[in-house]
Amino acid sequence: MSTTSQRWLLASGLVLIGGAFTAFTFWISANWVMPTLLAAVAWFGLWRVFRTHLRPGEASDSERLAAGKRLDERDRALNRRVFAIVGLVALPLSLVCSYAVLLFDSLDARQVVHAQFLVVMLAWAMAGGHVLRRH
């Protein structure tokens, strides 16, 4: 078995085992819907990161940007721009979202972390799309 095949097998095994464990853990907990959705998104993202790192030449600009895999200075510049946008937009927005959750009691205080995570993830994806369209 070649080294690339072994890496693919290891990456897919880690994603499947981690996803199954996370799904089982959230299934037996009291509030399993939101954490399961977040875990599914996280594990799908992890699979894309593994795939991009194993074959960076076949990945598109957006896939390399999402995975943090930098082949050249252009990828590094794109990554810095996205990080700057997320720092300027998502972090204040997540604070406002957290205070709104606590102030209006729309969710439990425990759900504040989920709200912040969603805001940061959505802002990262939108910032990546914006930077790639403008570049």
HELIX and SHEET records of a PDB file:
HELIX    1   1 THR A    3  ILE A   28  1                                  26    
HELIX    2   2 VAL A   33  LEU A   54  1                                  22    
HELIX    3   3 PRO A   56  GLU A   58  5                                   3    
HELIX    4   4 ASP A   61  ALA A   67  1                                   7    
HELIX    5   5 GLU A   73  PHE A  104  1                                  32    
HELIX    6   6 ALA A  109  GLN A  111  5                                   3    
HELIX    7   7 VAL A  112  ARG A  134  1                                  23    
END                                                                             
